[in-house]
Amino acid sequence: MGPRNCIGMRFAQMLMKVALTYLMQNFTLQPCKETQIPLELDVKSAMVPTKPVVLKFVHRVTSEQEE
């Protein structure tokens, strides 16, 4: 798509980038106990794990929050 694509689509993409940035700044992702480590990949398809990858969001503690 060129510069004439829907302005709503561009706004939605920007909003998703802002939301993802907020999540990455305030949370870390850690594997849950259900996640198989090391990952076993399915031989029938490329780069797909045999069991689902379950992650949990852990809130980051910053120096501003400690005060």
Buried (B, 14 or more C-beta within 10 A) or exposed (E): EEEEEEEEEEEEEEEEEEEEEEEEEEEEEEEEEEBEEEEEEEEEEEEEEEEEEEEEEEEEEEEEEEE
